[in-house]
Amino acid sequence: MKKKLVSKNKLKFETRAVRDGSFRSGANEHSESLFLTSSFMFDSAEQASNRFSGLDAGMIYSRFTNPNVQMFEDRLASLEEGDACVATASGMSAVLSVCLTFLKSGDEILTTPSLFGATLQLFDNVLKKFNVSIKYVSLIDLQEWENSVTKKTKIMYLETPSNPLNQIADLNGIARIAKKFKIISIVDNCLCTPAIQKPLNYGIDLVLHSATKFIDGQGRVLAGAIIGKKKLINQIKTVVRTSGPALAPFNAWILFRSLETLSVRMNAQSHSARKIASWLEKNASIAKVFYPFLESNPQHKIAKNQQLMGGAVISFQLKNQNDLKKNYLAWRIINNVKIFSNSANLGDTRSIITHPYSTTHSRITETFKKKSGVNHLLIRLSIGLENTNDLISDLDQALNYRESDT
Ligand SMILES: Cc1ncc(COP(=O)(O)O)c(C=O)c1O
């Protein structure tokens, strides 16, 4: 195995995205090989023993070491400007892995209702069974975060921008509180990716990803990742190694290549989303548009401070029409778009339209839906790489569609 290059931030993001983490087998292939093997051979019994004891860093077994997974981890760690990364089978297994690593019975997670639906369910329905308590505060209210810390608080967990409402937390402020009380701060950076925002540079302890989204970028594989200081990542790696939510080598191989185009995609998709968000804001049937870089977003100054771009996710709330049934208005639009895909995913090159209330957030309680602002009039868009004007025309005809038109 030839030595890999990890440039340790000396080169620019785009160069690191294409060059870092790579290693070659003896054939010296240019495009990195795919290592579809569950285990690795040892040259001797002594070497086997040294690998298990950690004296020799070579490969052992793909539940905990695989060249493709390592390549992906090294490249993503470089892009997030962290020391180390651990990859997992999905975003949710990354969330579960940090919880298994840093929490025990009697501990508390301090978090916010402005979270992805499954994360809320994992906290509320699963972790509570193990006597872990969950305290919810407003994502954007630093004073409430600080006032809510108790001796039991072990983790501060948030997404910024949040899914689906694009609320923005002040990363500097969150990191300051976490450090003051010696709590581990974790930011799900799924909507931005390191091409837009690098939470570790603001003092956040761990960055978490659903790599299924913009990191893959083409809706092909499930994956998750956690990046941060070696000491914390090694603790998580031990849990992943023994509990088994390992990333498959094939998925890692796909994602490693996806990172090469991350910057180009995020640039183009954010640029398009910014235009579409401004266009939506002028539409008479829309009450509110949620997009980080719109001046109407109450946290847009914080967003501009910590994000390079606005990202590719937009949510908008339709004006209420009391005489119409719940969900009817949003579903009519979703059923009548011609280019947008009706799917629950986001972060694809193909634009996606979603009704969070009846899909991604349908299993959370009405109280939580209310607290997180997810109602039946809300639509989420994930903007892809299609022509911006085509997407605007598609939304325009769907927003204007009436049954009487047919
Ligand atoms: C913000 C966020 N975090 C985590 C996840 C979970 O990721 P996965 O579906 O890869 O398990 C999602 C999925 O939509 C998400 O949107």
The ligand as an SDF file (V2000), in Angstrom:
LIG
                    3D

 16 16  0  0  0  0  0  0  0  0999 V2000
  -30.2540   17.0620    9.0630 C   0  0  0  0  0  0  0  0  0  0  0  0
  -30.2750   15.5630    8.9930 C   0  0  0  0  0  0  0  0  0  0  0  0
  -29.5560   14.8650    9.8770 N   0  0  0  0  0  0  0  0  0  0  0  0
  -29.5580   13.5130    9.8590 C   0  0  0  0  0  0  0  0  0  0  0  0
  -30.2920   12.8170    8.9330 C   0  0  0  0  0  0  0  0  0  0  0  0
  -30.2830   11.3180    8.9660 C   0  0  0  0  0  0  0  0  0  0  0  0
  -29.4650   10.8100    7.9610 O   0  0  0  0  0  0  0  0  0  0  0  0
  -29.6350    9.3840    7.2560 P   0  0  0  0  0  0  0  0  0  0  0  0
  -30.9220    9.4230    6.4990 O   0  0  0  0  0  0  0  0  0  0  0  0
  -28.4110    9.2840    6.4010 O   0  0  0  0  0  0  0  0  0  0  0  0
  -29.6490    8.3590    8.3310 O   0  0  0  0  0  0  0  0  0  0  0  0
  -31.0420   13.5050    7.9900 C   0  0  0  0  0  0  0  0  0  0  0  0
  -31.8350   12.7730    6.9790 C   0  0  0  0  0  0  0  0  0  0  0  0
  -32.6370   13.3430    6.2630 O   0  0  0  0  0  0  0  0  0  0  0  0
  -31.0310   14.9190    8.0120 C   0  0  0  0  0  0  0  0  0  0  0  0
  -31.7590   15.6390    7.1360 O   0  0  0  0  0  0  0  0  0  0  0  0
  1  2  1  0
  2  3  1  0
  2 15  2  0
  3  4  2  0
  4  5  1  0
  5  6  1  0
  5 12  2  0
  6  7  1  0
  7  8  1  0
  8  9  2  0
  8 10  1  0
  8 11  1  0
 12 13  1  0
 12 15  1  0
 13 14  2  0
 15 16  1  0
M  END
$$$$
